[in-house]
Structure formats: C-alpha cells, structure tokens
C-alpha cells in the first residue's frame, strides 16, 4: 500500500521511464541484500602459511587454493568420535557437490595436533576411510604455523582428557572447536558451520552462491 | 545337571531382559584409536548398568562420553552407564561410545571383531562386531 501511494504520487511528477528505472533499481537492491545476508562475514587470512599435505608435498595456504572454493575442517587423527564425524560430513559434501556438477571446489582438513599428525599418519587416516583424494587434502605443519591459522579462524584446541596404557604411555585427547569453514575463490572466510553436524544442503546452497 | 539348568535359565532370562543391537566399529589404522557403537535394549523392569567392555582388538578399551562445551567438543571417560527399565540406550557418534585405544591392526570395512559387554549382576555378553563405514 505504501509503495503504491509513493508510486501514484511520483507518477504525477516523474516520467514513466524514470519510474520504471527506479522500480528496477529497487528490486536489484533487494536481491543484492538477499545475497549479502547469506554470508555474515568476509575475513581475509592476511598472510600465507607453509604447510605439508598427506603426501609430504608443500602447500602454501591459502594461496595454492586461489580461484577455488575451499571447504575446510579441523581435526586430529587420534580422535575416535567427533573428528571422524567431521571427516565423514566433508566426504558427504564432496559427493553432493560432485552429483550436482559443481566444480572448482577443494576440501582440506587441518590437523591441530602436528606433533602426532605427521603426513604419513594423515595419509593412513585418509586411506583407511577410502576417501576420494583427487580434491581432498589433509594438512599439517610446524606448530607455530598451525597455531597461527587456528587463531585466524577462531578455532580453539587444547589437550585435555588423558589416559595411560599399561606401559605408561600417555594418550591425550583434545577439547576443540567443532568447525567447518567455507572459503571463497579470493581466499576469504565467508561462513562457519558446526563441523560434526553440518547441514549438507545448507553448505551446498552456500557454495552455489559464491 | 541342576547347575546347567540354572545357568541356561540365567542366559535365557538375560537374553529376554537385554539385547545388544546395531553394533559397529569405525575403520581405523593400526596404532590409532577407534570407537565401538551399539544400542542396549533393556526390556526388564530394573535398570541395567554397563560397567565394562572388553575386546582384544585394542590395547585399552574404555567407555567414554563426548560432551559439548559451548562450540567446543571434548571427551571424558565414564565408569558406567545405567540403562533405564523398558528403554534403549544408544551409544552413537557424538555421544557415548566405547573407545578402542591403540588398535592392534588396521580395522578395515567388512572385518569383524569380538567384544564382551559386562553388566552388573549379569553374565557377560559376547558378540561379533563388524567394521563399518559411517553413513
């Protein structure tokens, strides 16, 4: 009603062409705002990080992923419960985007336990799960590099629950943020999700809008 | 003879009172950790307490609980789990699970391993548990 009132009054002073352009601009503004609200943030990594993947190949993150959309999770291989859930969710997202014909998407999981998660450990973790590795990498690196990335993406991880084998070997587990993030083609973090119970459909739709 | 009948009766009653169903183990590589999940169905009128699980597949076998603390997830060992009468308790991903610590071989999809479940005041229950890929 309000819109009609404005238009009917404006039509007395403006030409039909001007009114039509105004209406089109109004709806364009609305649609752009709709896209913007899907992604509540856009955060740069600011610097690059020197990492290794499961094949012990050097990875410069996020530079090596430029022009690709990245779905990124965080895990440690000694985790028996939550992290395998996150890895499985990433596998499901990978399958769904493939089924929907979406291209230029990479998957990466960063270990926040670089002391134990050496490249060959990550490789075994991937192999035993029979993951499709053509666009999936597991990343590790120097402790300082890992800590720096975690700080940038607001992921917290610290050793907590510890148990001991009969031989006295301590086995510790992490309390950690449960997170998957979505990174756009320019290397900006655009959205965060709960890692182990992410909505596959939600992130797939978000990927389509990047 | 009477002892045999007694033991058989106990086993029969136990089977009626509780069932362990849908058990599975996550794939894992030798030396790492895995988790065993299952449902405990208590058909009886009394609570059941699971206090131990054993399996030769791992160096250590412990009952654990995954818990949430804000947006963080952690795990802690629990000494026992009580299952209410006439209910099913699910040991499932993201919740209670039996942690298999330092598995002794690669746990590959399709293989099976023995597990024994110990409930208070009941004989142990032994089953074979398959390794399965998560859905």
Interface residues (C-beta under 8 A of the other chain):
Chain A: X77 X78 X79 X80 X81 X82 X84 X85 X88 X121 X124 X125 X127 X128 X129 X130 X156 X160 X161 X163 X165 X166 X171 X173 X174 X175 X176 X177 X178 X179 X194 X196 X197
Chain B: X26 X27 X28 X29 X32 X33 X34 X35 X59 X60 X62 X64 X66 X68 X69 X71 X72 X73 X74 X75 X76 X77 X93 X94 X97 X99 X100 X101 X102 X106 X107 X108 X109 X133 X134 X135
